[in-house]
Amino acid sequence: MKLHFYMLRFALLMLPVIGWSQTATIRGIILDDLNVPVSNVNISSGDLGTTTNDNGFYELKIPIERDVVVEFTHILYKRIVVKFNLKNGQDIEFNPVMNLNIEQIATVIINSNQRQFVEGVTTIAPEILRTIKGAQPGIENILKTLPGVNISNELSTQYSVRGGNFDENLVYVNEIEVYRPFLVRSGQQEGLSFVNTDLVQNVDFSAGGFQAKYGDKLSSVLDITYRNPIKFGITADVSLLGGSISAEAVSKDSKLSGIIGLRYRDNSLVLNSLETEGIVKPVFADVQTYLTYTFTDKFQVNFLGNISSNKYSFQPQNRQTNFGTLANPLALLVYYEGQEKDAYNTYFGAFKANYFASEDLTLKLIASTYHTTEEEYFDILAQYRLGEVNSNIGDENLGEVEFSEGIGSQLTHARNDLDALITTIEHKGDYEMDDNTFEWSIKYTHEDIRDRLVEWEVIDSAGFSINPPKSDVFNNQPYQPYQGPLVAFQNVRATNYVQIDRFQGYAQGSKRSELGTNEVFYNIGIRAHNWTVNGDGIKSNTQTVFSPRAQFAIKPDWDKDMLFRIAGGLYYQPPFYRELRDSSGIVRPDVKAQKSIHLVLGNDYSFKMWDRPFKLVSEAYFKHMTDVNPYTLENVRIRYRANNNAKAYAYGLDLRLNGEFVPGTESWFSFGYLKTEENIEGRGYIARPTDQRLKFAVLFQDYVPNIPELKVYLNLVYNTGVPGGSPSYADPYEYQNRLRDYKRADVGFSYVIIDSEKTYNANWKSAFKELTIGVEVFNMFDVQNSITNTWVRDVYSKRQYAIPNYLSPRVFNVRLSMKF
């Protein structure tokens, strides 16, 4: 809190003394006839003027108490002229719709809405985020329907992109990087996604080949923008899984605007449907706010704050999992004692000062602090019985275990604590000159990690303790007694105090121009990253890397609306704390940055079908990786070897067709092919843990023609199985088992009781702007998906059985959404 206070004082000391001017404000969002925001619209009134941003938003101060003519112009669209006469301090919202200028559209190739297209960025409408829900709602629920993005665990917000793992994805909120929890090992323990969809204004996503202005990760960038409110409003959402409420407002003088959101999530409905029965209390809550204060037309300060509390308590009681074949059905019965208690508390605050020196030059100063305290405590005794199942139809004992092939027990213990404080200060700037844009940044980050890792596991079968897999001492159990000392099957103990100092910077330039009769776009930039690892008992180590990146796009002068682009570069991922810590808990400061060469070839084909707009986006990619840090993946927990002893590659093809399959609604179909392999210590190439070969996804929206208030959505995902069926400690060259394919379909039905575009006579209806009630069916076809296997040993037969850990079955949910 002291740091936040000093940061505020620093920001206030920078402010000049401002006088209050006699002006009124016009603000709003400019859309085209397809309801797409239009950027770079010139808004002028005499000597006053501004332009819309990438989201179509503008704000213009005008003189008061006299007729003022405001002109809206854009090279692609017809001119709009409006007359205003406002009072002092009056603030109005004006949202014009610009129609295409037919005479000029044929000569303009890269228009105002194609920034994302030429940069290879996918833009997702915020309304889709708020409409399409799931077992774990949030932006990740929509990302999993995009090509190249793989999520095979509906209980988790973690995702992998084009062969990368969860740690290889950048997430920004209003240009500020945010982080995922450190200690989470399963989707059940995860709390809410950091991104509050009620606050979102814009979503951009890139699956590779992104620009130098984005940080040093190997796989993807998710760039979120929270909105600045332009009027008062309240939104609320309540369901059987929790609820959320957000409020937004603007001061009378329009200088202060803010939005705040509160969320509460209780996953008991989903977790109580899993095979392991017990008392579970998964309670997650957070509060976020985004504030903006405009001191002058040239200077404003933003604040982004977040406090989250995630608590997971579980007392397992019993479990029965049936597996095997029809000819040889088997079952695992487990009886538990003990409990697990986890807690993750996060505090995040960031100030951003924006100084608009001129129409062409913008300077920014960002300071942020991220603090997380995490606890993972459990003592659980699992006594298991592995047996044959009665499969005689008509027998009264059908489905019962009649003969035990093995019995045993497992005792697990953990006392893991982590305290991380990450502080950052950054200067950013951009300058526009003609058709050129220059951007730069200098950033310093200090990471202070305090970590205690204490966990062990003891396993026995038929009363005989099982030694660790790498032990050299074995006996002929159960016929020959073991006379050596008893040791835990797994035993990890470590205490680490680590500090990492990072200096980062980038410079890049973009240009739009012509090549013959074709429109082209160029972007070239370079990043530099220097980091030093220090800590108790750690020898200081400093490393530096440079990352050049480039993009090129061309829109040929063809009758068909097509855009071609190529992007690539040398991408580094300097190690974060998780990548420095090996499976035994030891921190290795000399771990190098993983390195990847990206090459992405893309094509966007826009066309009309059924007199409605559609777009087919195709991307082929190749990644060559060196200095790879191998890891094992268990549920969502990543354990690194902390050794750059591997090389790898990934290549594939992503296709996405989106458009209005039903008039007035956006839907899309996605297909992805991926192959990724690694070569560890020269032993040959094998599949990486994220080698998800095929992916097919559908996000489809529809409504009943005669009852447009009744709407439906379908969220369907099919992923082939990934390697992960082997024990976490196993040699990956000996175990290349794959999990079963992931198949899931979520469907939602909603009925709009009150529509904001209609008027109602009933008094109670006038209190709402919108009111919607809905029913959701998660995992509609009740498919048994699995995320990992539990390995059970039978000491008599010397066999190991892989028992799948199933994810959630079919679950029903009821939802009520409203706006005031």
C-alpha positions in Angstrom: 0.0 0.0 0.0 2.9 2.4 0.7 4.2 1.8 -2.8 0.8 2.7 -4.2 0.7 5.9 -2.1 4.2 7.0 -3.3 3.2 6.3 -6.9 0.1 8.5 -6.5 2.2 11.3 -5.0 4.7 11.0 -7.8 1.9 11.2 -10.4 0.3 14.2 -8.7 3.6 16.1 -8.5 3.9 15.8 -12.2 0.6 17.6 -12.8 0.5 21.3 -13.9 -1.9 23.7 -12.3 -5.0 23.6 -14.5 -7.8 26.1 -14.8 -11.4 25.1 -15.5 -12.4 26.0 -19.1 -15.8 27.0 -20.4 -16.5 24.1 -22.7 -18.9 21.2 -23.4 -18.1 17.7 -24.5 -19.2 15.5 -27.4 -18.2 11.9 -27.2 -19.2 8.6 -28.7 -18.4 5.7 -30.9 -18.5 5.9 -34.7 -19.6 2.7 -36.5 -20.0 1.7 -40.1 -23.1 0.1 -41.6 -22.0 -3.3 -40.3 -21.7 -2.0 -36.7 -17.9 -2.2 -36.9 -16.0 0.6 -35.1 -14.3 3.0 -37.5 -10.9 4.3 -36.5 -9.0 7.4 -37.8 -12.2 9.4 -38.5 -11.3 13.1 -38.6 -13.6 15.2 -36.3 -13.2 18.9 -36.7 -14.9 22.2 -35.8 -12.9 25.3 -36.8 -9.5 25.1 -35.2 -10.6 22.2 -32.9 -10.2 18.6 -33.9 -9.6 15.0 -33.0 -9.7 11.5 -34.4 -11.3 8.2 -33.4 -9.1 5.6 -31.8 -8.9 1.9 -32.9 -12.2 1.2 -31.1 -14.0 4.0 -32.9 -14.2 6.2 -29.8 -13.7 9.9 -29.8 -14.1 12.9 -27.5 -14.2 16.6 -28.6 -14.4 19.7 -26.5 -16.4 22.5 -28.1 -17.3 26.1 -27.2 -20.6 26.7 -25.3 -23.8 28.6 -25.8 -23.5 29.1 -29.6 -24.0 27.1 -32.7 -21.0 24.9 -33.4 -20.7 22.9 -36.7 -18.9 19.6 -36.3 -17.7 17.7 -39.4 -16.9 13.9 -39.5 -14.8 12.9 -42.4 -13.0 9.7 -43.6 -11.5 8.8 -46.9 -13.7 5.7 -47.1 -17.0 7.1 -45.9 -19.5 9.9 -46.7 -19.1 13.1 -44.8 -21.3 13.9 -41.8 -22.1 17.5 -40.7 -23.9 18.1 -37.4 -24.7 21.4 -35.6 -24.5 21.6 -31.7 -25.4 24.2 -29.2 -24.5 23.1 -25.7 -24.3 24.6 -22.2 -21.2 24.8 -19.9 -20.1 21.4 -18.7 -22.8 19.6 -20.7 -21.7 16.2 -21.9 -23.7 14.4 -24.7 -23.2 11.1 -26.5 -23.4 11.2 -30.3 -22.9 7.9 -32.1 -23.1 8.5 -35.9 -23.1 5.6 -38.4 -20.9 6.3 -41.5 -21.9 4.9 -44.9 -19.4 3.9 -47.5 -18.4 6.4 -50.1 -19.0 4.3 -53.2 -16.8 6.6 -55.4 -13.7 6.0 -53.3 -13.9 2.5 -52.0 -12.4 1.0 -55.1 -9.2 3.0 -54.8 -8.7 2.5 -51.0 -7.3 -0.9 -50.1 -6.3 -0.9 -46.4 -9.2 0.8 -44.7 -9.7 1.9 -41.1 -10.9 -1.5 -39.9 -8.0 -3.5 -41.2 -5.4 -2.7 -38.7 -5.9 -6.0 -37.0 -6.1 -7.9 -40.3 -2.7 -6.6 -41.6 -1.1 -7.3 -38.3 -2.5 -10.9 -38.0 -4.6 -10.0 -35.0 -8.0 -11.6 -34.3 -10.6 -9.3 -32.8 -13.4 -10.6 -30.7 -16.6 -8.6 -30.0 -17.0 -8.0 -26.3 -20.7 -8.8 -26.6 -19.8 -12.4 -27.5 -17.7 -12.7 -24.4 -20.7 -11.6 -22.3 -23.2 -13.8 -24.2 -21.4 -17.1 -24.6 -20.9 -18.7 -21.1 -19.3 -22.0 -20.0 -18.4 -24.1 -17.1 -15.5 -21.7 -16.6 -16.8 -18.5 -18.1 -14.5 -15.8 -19.4 -12.5 -14.9 -22.4 -10.7 -18.2 -22.3 -14.1 -19.9 -23.0 -14.1 -18.1 -26.4 -10.4 -18.5 -27.1 -10.8 -22.3 -27.1 -13.0 -22.0 -30.2 -10.2 -20.2 -32.2 -7.8 -22.2 -34.4 -4.4 -22.9 -32.9 -5.7 -22.5 -29.3 -6.1 -25.7 -27.3 -8.0 -26.2 -24.1 -8.8 -29.7 -22.9 -9.9 -28.9 -19.4 -13.1 -26.9 -19.0 -12.3 -26.4 -15.3 -9.2 -24.3 -16.2 -8.6 -20.9 -17.7 -5.1 -22.1 -19.0 -4.6 -22.5 -22.7 -1.8 -23.6 -25.1 -1.2 -22.0 -28.5 0.4 -23.8 -31.4 2.4 -26.2 -29.4 3.4 -23.9 -26.5 2.5 -24.4 -22.8 0.5 -22.2 -20.4 3.6 -20.1 -19.5 4.2 -19.0 -23.1 1.2 -16.7 -23.4 1.3 -12.9 -22.8 -1.8 -11.2 -21.3 -2.2 -7.4 -21.3 -5.0 -5.3 -19.8 -4.7 -1.7 -20.9 -1.1 -2.2 -21.9 -0.2 -3.7 -18.5 1.0 -7.2 -18.2 -0.9 -9.6 -15.9 0.2 -12.9 -14.5 -1.3 -16.4 -13.7 -1.0 -18.1 -10.3 2.2 -20.0 -9.4 1.1 -23.0 -7.3 -2.1 -24.1 -9.0 -1.9 -27.8 -10.0 -5.4 -28.6 -11.1 -8.3 -26.9 -12.7 -10.5 -27.4 -9.7 -8.2 -25.1 -7.7 -8.3 -22.3 -10.2 -10.2 -19.1 -9.5 -11.6 -16.5 -11.8 -9.8 -15.4 -15.0 -8.1 -12.1 -14.4 -10.1 -10.5 -17.2 -13.6 -9.3 -16.2 -15.7 -9.5 -19.3 -18.2 -6.9 -18.0 -15.5 -4.3 -18.2 -14.1 -5.2 -21.6 -14.2 -2.8 -24.6 -11.8 -4.5 -27.0 -10.1 -7.9 -27.4 -7.2 -8.6 -29.7 -5.5 -12.0 -30.0 -2.4 -13.0 -31.9 -1.3 -16.7 -32.1 2.2 -16.0 -33.5 4.4 -13.6 -35.5 3.4 -10.7 -33.3 5.1 -7.3 -33.2 8.1 -6.2 -31.1 5.9 -4.0 -29.0 4.6 -7.1 -27.3 6.8 -8.9 -24.7 9.1 -11.9 -24.7 7.0 -15.0 -24.9 7.1 -17.8 -27.5 3.4 -18.4 -28.3 0.7 -15.7 -28.2 -0.6 -12.3 -27.1 -3.9 -11.5 -25.6 -4.4 -7.7 -25.6 -7.4 -6.5 -23.6 -8.7 -3.0 -23.4 -11.1 -1.9 -20.6 -13.6 0.7 -21.5 -13.9 4.3 -20.5 -17.6 4.9 -19.6 -19.6 7.6 -21.4 -22.7 7.3 -19.3 -24.1 5.7 -16.1 -25.0 2.1 -16.2 -25.3 -1.1 -14.1 -25.0 -4.7 -15.3 -25.7 -7.8 -13.2 -25.6 -11.5 -13.9 -26.7 -14.3 -11.5 -26.5 -18.0 -11.9 -26.3 -21.3 -9.9 -22.5 -20.9 -10.2 -22.2 -17.4 -8.8 -22.8 -13.9 -10.0 -21.3 -10.6 -11.1 -22.2 -6.9 -11.0 -20.6 -3.9 -12.6 -21.3 -0.2 -12.5 -20.0 2.6 -14.6 -20.4 6.4 -14.3 -19.0 9.7 -15.5 -18.7 12.9 -13.5 -20.8 16.0 -14.5 -17.7 17.8 -15.8 -16.7 14.6 -17.7 -13.2 14.7 -16.2 -13.6 11.6 -14.0 -15.0 8.3 -15.4 -14.8 4.9 -13.9 -16.1 1.4 -14.0 -16.0 -1.2 -11.2 -16.9 -4.9 -11.3 -17.4 -7.5 -8.6 -17.5 -11.2 -9.2 -18.3 -14.2 -7.1 -17.9 -17.8 -8.2 -18.8 -21.1 -6.4 -18.0 -24.1 -8.5 -19.6 -26.6 -6.2 -22.3 -27.4 -8.7 -19.7 -28.6 -11.2 -17.2 -30.2 -8.8 -19.9 -32.2 -6.9 -20.6 -33.9 -10.2 -17.1 -35.4 -10.4 -16.4 -39.0 -9.5 -14.6 -38.2 -6.3 -17.3 -37.6 -3.7 -16.7 -35.4 -0.7 -17.2 -32.0 0.8 -15.9 -29.3 -1.5 -15.9 -25.5 -1.1 -14.4 -23.7 -4.0 -15.1 -20.0 -3.4 -13.5 -17.4 -5.6 -14.2 -13.6 -5.6 -12.6 -10.5 -6.9 -13.2 -6.7 -7.4 -11.7 -4.7 -10.3 -11.8 -1.1 -11.2 -10.6 1.1 -14.0 -10.6 4.9 -13.4 -9.7 7.8 -15.7 -9.2 11.4 -14.7 -8.7 13.9 -17.5 -6.9 17.0 -16.3 -6.7 18.7 -19.7 -7.2 17.7 -23.3 -3.6 16.7 -23.3 -3.1 15.0 -20.0 -5.0 12.1 -18.2 -4.3 9.5 -15.6 -5.7 6.0 -15.5 -5.8 3.5 -12.6 -6.3 -0.2 -12.9 -6.8 -2.1 -9.6 -7.7 -5.7 -8.7 -8.1 -7.6 -5.5 -8.9 -11.3 -5.7 -9.5 -14.0 -3.0 -9.5 -17.7 -4.1 -10.1 -20.4 -1.5 -10.4 -24.1 -2.2 -11.3 -26.6 0.5 -11.8 -30.3 -0.2 -12.4 -33.3 2.1 -12.6 -36.3 -0.3 -14.6 -39.3 0.9 -14.7 -42.0 -1.8 -14.4 -42.6 -5.6 -15.2 -45.4 -8.0 -13.9 -45.3 -11.5 -14.8 -48.0 -14.0 -12.4 -48.6 -16.8 -11.0 -51.5 -18.9 -12.9 -53.2 -21.7 -16.3 -55.0 -22.1 -14.5 -58.3 -22.0 -12.4 -57.4 -18.9 -14.1 -54.6 -17.0 -12.2 -53.2 -14.0 -12.9 -50.7 -11.3 -10.8 -48.6 -8.9 -12.4 -48.0 -5.5 -10.8 -45.4 -3.2 -11.6 -44.4 0.3 -10.1 -41.2 1.6 -9.2 -39.5 4.9 -7.8 -36.0 5.3 -8.4 -32.8 3.5 -6.9 -30.1 1.2 -6.9 -26.4 1.8 -5.6 -23.9 -0.7 -5.6 -20.1 -0.8 -4.5 -17.6 -3.4 -4.8 -13.9 -2.7 -3.8 -11.4 -5.3 -3.4 -7.6 -5.1 -2.7 -5.6 -8.2 -2.5 -1.9 -8.9 -1.3 0.2 -11.8 -1.2 3.9 -12.7 -0.8 5.1 -16.3 -0.2 8.7 -17.2 -1.0 9.7 -20.8 0.4 13.0 -22.2 -0.9 13.9 -25.7 1.9 16.3 -26.7 0.3 16.8 -30.1 -1.9 15.1 -32.6 1.1 13.0 -33.6 3.0 12.4 -30.4 1.8 10.5 -27.3 3.9 9.8 -24.2 3.0 7.4 -21.5 4.3 6.5 -18.0 3.1 3.2 -16.4 3.9 2.0 -12.9 2.4 -1.2 -11.5 2.6 -3.6 -8.6 1.5 -7.2 -8.4 1.5 -9.1 -5.1 0.4 -12.7 -4.6 0.4 -14.9 -1.5 -0.4 -18.6 -2.2 -0.8 -21.6 0.1 -1.2 -25.2 -0.8 -1.8 -27.5 2.2 -3.0 -31.1 2.2 -2.7 -34.4 4.0 -4.7 -37.1 2.3 -4.7 -40.8 2.9 -6.2 -42.8 0.0 -6.8 -46.5 0.5 -7.6 -48.2 -2.8 -8.9 -51.4 -4.1 -8.4 -52.6 -7.7 -10.8 -55.3 -8.8 -12.8 -57.1 -11.4 -16.4 -55.9 -12.0 -19.4 -58.2 -12.3 -20.6 -57.8 -15.9 -23.4 -60.3 -16.0 -26.5 -58.6 -17.2 -29.4 -59.4 -14.9 -27.2 -60.3 -11.9 -28.2 -58.4 -8.8 -24.6 -57.6 -8.2 -24.1 -56.1 -11.7 -21.4 -53.4 -11.5 -20.0 -54.5 -8.2 -16.3 -55.4 -7.6 -16.2 -59.1 -7.0 -12.5 -59.9 -7.0 -9.6 -57.7 -5.9 -6.5 -57.8 -8.0 -4.7 -55.3 -5.8 -5.0 -53.3 -2.7 -2.9 -50.5 -1.3 -2.7 -47.0 0.0 -1.2 -43.6 -0.8 -0.4 -40.9 1.6 0.3 -37.4 0.2 1.5 -34.3 2.2 2.2 -30.8 1.2 3.0 -27.5 2.9 3.8 -25.2 0.0 3.9 -21.4 0.5 4.8 -18.7 -2.1 5.0 -14.9 -1.8 5.7 -13.0 -4.9 6.0 -9.2 -5.4 6.5 -7.8 -8.9 6.9 -4.1 -9.5 7.3 -2.4 -12.9 7.8 1.0 -14.2 7.7 1.7 -18.0 7.8 4.6 -20.4 6.1 4.2 -23.8 5.7 6.5 -26.7 4.4 6.7 -30.3 4.8 9.2 -33.0 2.9 9.5 -36.3 4.4 11.2 -39.3 2.5 11.0 -42.6 1.8 7.3 -43.1 4.6 6.2 -40.7 4.1 5.2 -37.0 7.1 4.9 -34.6 6.7 3.3 -31.2 9.2 2.7 -28.4 9.4 1.6 -24.8 11.8 1.3 -21.8 10.8 -0.9 -19.0 12.2 -2.0 -15.6 10.8 -4.9 -13.6 11.8 -6.2 -10.2 10.6 -9.7 -9.1 11.0 -10.8 -5.5 10.0 -14.4 -4.9 9.9 -16.2 -1.6 9.0 -19.9 -1.9 8.9 -22.9 0.4 8.2 -26.2 -1.1 7.6 -29.3 1.1 5.7 -32.2 -0.3 6.1 -36.0 -0.2 4.2 -39.1 -1.2 4.3 -42.6 0.2 2.8 -45.6 -1.7 2.3 -49.2 -0.7 0.7 -52.1 -2.4 -0.6 -55.1 -0.4 1.2 -53.7 2.6 4.6 -53.4 0.9 6.2 -50.0 0.5 7.0 -49.1 -3.1 10.4 -47.5 -3.7 10.9 -44.5 -5.9 11.1 -45.3 -9.7 14.8 -44.4 -9.9 15.8 -46.5 -6.9 18.5 -49.1 -7.5 17.3 -51.4 -4.7 14.4 -53.7 -5.3 13.2 -57.0 -3.9 10.9 -59.7 -5.0 7.8 -58.4 -3.4 5.7 -59.7 -1.8 7.6 -63.0 -1.5 10.8 -61.5 -0.2 10.8 -58.8 2.5 12.6 -55.6 1.9 15.1 -54.9 4.6 16.4 -51.5 3.6 15.3 -48.1 4.9 11.8 -46.9 4.0 11.9 -43.9 1.7 9.1 -41.8 0.3 8.1 -42.5 -3.3 8.4 -38.7 -4.0 10.0 -36.2 -1.6 10.7 -32.6 -2.4 11.9 -30.0 0.1 13.3 -26.6 -0.9 13.3 -23.0 0.3 14.1 -20.3 -2.2 14.6 -16.5 -1.9 15.0 -15.2 -5.4 15.2 -11.7 -6.9 15.2 -11.1 -10.7 15.8 -7.6 -12.2 14.8 -7.1 -15.8 15.5 -4.2 -18.2 13.4 -4.4 -21.4 13.0 -2.1 -24.4 11.7 -2.0 -27.9 11.6 0.2 -31.0 9.5 -0.4 -34.0 8.2 1.4 -37.1 5.1 0.8 -39.2 4.3 2.2 -42.6 1.4 2.1 -45.1 2.2 2.8 -48.7 1.5 1.6 -52.3 3.3 -0.9 -54.4 2.1 -0.2 -57.9 -1.7 -0.3 -57.6 -1.6 -2.5 -54.5 -1.7 -1.3 -50.9 1.0 -2.6 -48.6 1.8 -2.5 -44.9 5.3 -2.8 -43.3 6.3 -3.3 -39.7 9.8 -3.9 -38.4 11.1 -3.7 -34.8 13.5 -5.1 -32.3 13.3 -5.9 -28.6 16.1 -6.2 -26.0 15.9 -8.0 -22.7 18.5 -8.1 -20.0 17.9 -10.0 -16.7 19.9 -10.8 -13.6 19.0 -13.6 -11.1 20.1 -13.2 -7.5 19.1 -14.8 -4.2 20.2 -16.5 -1.0 22.8 -19.1 -1.8 22.5 -18.3 -5.6 25.4 -17.2 -7.7 24.3 -14.1 -9.6 23.8 -14.6 -13.3 23.2 -12.0 -16.0 22.0 -12.5 -19.6 20.9 -10.4 -22.6 19.0 -11.3 -25.7 17.8 -9.3 -28.8 14.7 -10.1 -30.7 14.2 -8.7 -34.2 10.6 -9.0 -35.7 8.9 -8.0 -39.0 5.6 -8.1 -40.7 4.5 -7.4 -44.3 1.0 -7.3 -45.8 -0.3 -6.6 -49.2 -3.8 -6.2 -50.5 -3.7 -6.7 -54.3 -5.8 -4.6 -56.6 -8.1 -7.5 -57.4 -11.8 -7.8 -57.8 -11.8 -10.2 -54.9 -11.2 -8.8 -51.5 -8.0 -10.6 -50.4 -5.2 -9.7 -48.1 -1.8 -11.6 -47.9 0.6 -11.2 -45.0 3.9 -12.7 -43.8 5.4 -12.3 -40.4 8.3 -13.7 -38.5 11.3 -13.0 -36.3 13.5 -14.3 -33.6 11.5 -14.7 -30.3 13.0 -15.3 -26.9 11.4 -16.3 -23.6 13.7 -15.3 -20.7 13.0 -17.7 -17.8 10.4 -16.7 -15.2 10.7 -18.1 -11.7 8.8 -21.3 -12.6 11.3 -22.1 -15.4 14.3 -21.6 -13.0 13.0 -24.1 -10.5 13.6 -27.8 -11.4 11.4 -30.8 -10.3 13.4 -31.1 -7.0 12.7 -27.4 -6.1 16.3 -26.2 -6.8 16.7 -22.8 -8.5 19.2 -22.8 -11.4 20.0 -19.2 -12.3 22.0 -20.1 -15.4 18.9 -21.3 -17.3 18.9 -19.6 -20.7 16.1 -18.0 -22.6 14.2 -20.4 -24.8 14.6 -19.3 -28.5 12.1 -19.7 -31.3 12.1 -18.6 -35.0 8.6 -17.8 -36.2 7.4 -17.8 -39.7 3.7 -17.2 -40.4 2.0 -17.0 -43.8 -1.6 -15.7 -43.7 -4.5 -14.9 -46.1 -7.8 -13.1 -45.4 -10.5 -13.6 -48.0 -13.6 -11.4 -47.5 -16.7 -12.2 -49.5 -20.5 -12.2 -49.4 -22.7 -15.2 -49.1 -26.5 -15.0 -48.9 -25.9 -11.2 -49.2 -24.2 -11.3 -45.8 -20.5 -10.6 -45.0 -18.1 -13.6 -44.4 -14.4 -13.9 -43.9 -12.1 -16.9 -44.3 -8.8 -16.5 -42.4 -6.0 -19.0 -43.2 -2.6 -19.2 -41.5 0.3 -21.6 -42.0 3.1 -21.5 -39.5 6.4 -23.0 -38.6 8.5 -22.6 -35.4 12.0 -23.8 -34.9 13.0 -23.8 -31.2 16.4 -24.2 -29.6 17.6 -24.0 -25.9 14.3 -25.6 -25.0 13.6 -26.2 -21.3 11.8 -29.6 -21.2 8.9 -30.0 -18.8 6.2 -32.4 -17.7 2.5 -31.5 -17.6 0.1 -32.8 -15.0 -3.3 -31.3 -15.2 -2.3 -27.6 -15.3 0.9 -28.0 -13.2 4.2 -27.6 -15.2 7.4 -29.0 -13.9 10.5 -27.8 -15.7 13.9 -29.6 -15.8 15.5 -26.1 -15.6 18.0 -27.2 -18.3 18.2 -26.0 -21.9 19.0 -29.5 -23.2 16.5 -29.9 -26.0 15.5 -28.5 -29.4 12.0 -28.7 -30.9 9.8 -27.6 -33.8 6.1 -27.0 -34.4 4.2 -26.5 -37.7 0.6 -26.5 -38.7 -2.4 -24.9 -40.5 -5.2 -22.9 -38.9 -8.5 -22.0 -40.7 -11.4 -19.9 -39.5 -14.6 -19.1 -41.3 -16.7 -16.4 -39.6 -19.7 -14.4 -40.6 -23.4 -14.0 -40.3 -24.6 -17.6 -40.9 -27.8 -16.3 -39.2 -28.7 -12.7 -40.0 -27.7 -10.4 -37.2 -25.5 -12.8 -35.4 -21.8 -13.7 -35.7 -20.7 -17.3 -35.7 -17.5 -19.2 -36.8 -16.0 -22.6 -37.6 -12.4 -23.3 -36.8 -10.0 -26.1 -37.9 -6.4 -26.6 -36.8 -3.7 -29.1 -37.6 -0.6 -29.1 -35.4 2.5 -31.2 -35.0 5.2 -30.4 -32.4 8.1 -32.6 -31.4 11.2 -32.2 -29.2 14.7 -33.8 -29.1 16.0 -34.1 -25.6 19.8 -34.6 -25.2 20.0 -35.9 -28.8 17.9 -39.0 -28.1 15.6 -38.4 -31.0 12.4 -36.5 -31.7 9.3 -37.4 -29.7 5.9 -35.7 -29.3 5.8 -32.7 -26.9 3.2 -32.6 -24.1 1.1 -30.2 -26.1 1.1 -32.1 -29.4 -2.6 -31.8 -30.1 -2.8 -32.9 -33.7 -6.3 -32.0 -34.8 -8.7 -29.4 -33.5 -12.3 -28.6 -34.7 -14.5 -25.9 -33.0 -17.8 -24.2 -33.6 -19.3 -21.1 -32.0 -22.8 -20.8 -33.4 -25.6 -18.3 -32.6 -29.2 -18.5 -33.7 -32.7 -17.3 -32.8 -36.2 -18.5 -33.5 -37.4 -16.7 -36.6 -40.9 -16.0 -35.3 -39.7 -15.4 -31.8 -36.5 -13.4 -32.1 -36.4 -12.9 -28.3 -35.6 -16.7 -28.0 -31.9 -17.2 -28.7 -29.5 -20.1 -28.7 -25.8 -20.6 -28.8 -23.6 -23.7 -29.3 -20.0 -23.9 -28.2 -18.5 -27.1 -29.6 -14.9 -28.3 -29.3 -13.1 -31.5 -30.5 -9.4 -32.0 -29.8 -7.4 -35.1 -30.4 -5.6 -36.5 -27.3 -2.3 -35.2 -26.2 0.6 -37.1 -24.6 0.0 -37.1 -20.9 -1.2 -40.6 -20.1 2.1 -41.5 -18.6 3.3 -41.0 -14.9 4.7 -37.5 -14.3 8.1 -39.0 -13.2 8.4 -41.3 -16.2 11.0 -41.1 -18.9 9.0 -39.6 -21.9 11.0 -41.8 -24.3 9.6 -44.9 -22.6 6.0 -43.5 -22.2 4.3 -41.8 -25.1 0.8 -42.7 -24.1 -1.9 -40.3 -25.2 -5.0 -39.2 -23.4 -8.4 -39.9 -25.1 -9.8 -37.3 -27.5 -11.5 -34.3 -25.9 -15.1 -33.8 -27.0 -17.4 -31.2 -25.5 -20.5 -29.3 -26.5 -22.1 -26.6 -24.4 -25.5 -25.1 -25.4 -27.3 -22.2 -24.0 -30.9 -20.9 -24.4 -32.0 -17.4 -23.5 -35.2 -15.4 -23.7 -35.0 -11.6 -23.8 -37.8 -10.4 -21.5 -36.9 -6.7 -21.9 -35.0 -5.4 -24.9 -33.2 -2.0 -24.8 -34.5 -1.2 -28.3 -38.2 -1.5 -27.2 -40.5 0.4 -25.0 -42.8 -1.1 -22.4 -46.0 0.0 -20.6 -45.5 -2.1 -17.5 -44.0 0.0 -14.6 -41.7 -2.8 -13.4 -40.2 -3.2 -16.9 -39.3 0.4 -17.2 -36.8 -0.1 -14.4 -34.6 -2.3 -16.7 -32.8 -1.6 -19.9 -32.4 -5.3 -20.5 -33.5 -8.4 -18.8 -32.7 -11.9 -20.0 -33.2 -15.4 -18.5 -31.4 -18.4 -19.8 -30.7 -22.1 -19.3 -27.3 -23.7 -20.1 -26.3 -27.3 -20.5 -22.6 -28.0 -20.1 -21.2 -31.1 -21.7 -24.6 -31.7 -23.4 -23.7 -35.2 -24.6 -22.2 -36.3 -21.3 -18.9 -37.3 -22.8 -16.3 -38.7 -20.4 -13.2 -36.6 -21.0 -10.0 -37.1 -18.9 -7.2 -34.8 -18.1 -4.7 -37.2 -16.5 -4.3 -40.8 -15.4 -4.0 -42.2 -11.9 -1.4 -45.0 -11.9 -2.0 -47.9 -9.6 0.5 -50.7 -9.0 -0.3 -54.3 -8.3 2.5 -55.8 -6.4 1.5 -59.4 -7.3 1.3 -59.1 -11.1 3.9 -56.3 -11.3 1.5 -54.4 -13.5 0.6 -50.7 -13.6 -2.9 -49.7 -14.4 -3.8 -46.3 -15.9 -7.1 -45.1 -14.4 -8.5 -42.0 -16.2 -9.3 -38.9 -14.1 -12.5 -37.8 -15.6 -13.6 -34.2 -16.0 -17.1 -32.8 -15.5 -20.2 -34.7 -16.8 -23.4 -33.1 -18.0 -24.4 -30.1 -15.8 -27.4 -27.8 -15.9 -27.3 -24.1 -15.0 -29.8 -21.3 -14.9 -28.8 -17.7 -15.5 -30.4 -14.3 -15.1 -28.8 -11.2 -16.7 -29.9 -7.6 -16.4 -28.9 -4.0 -17.2 -30.1 -0.8 -15.5 
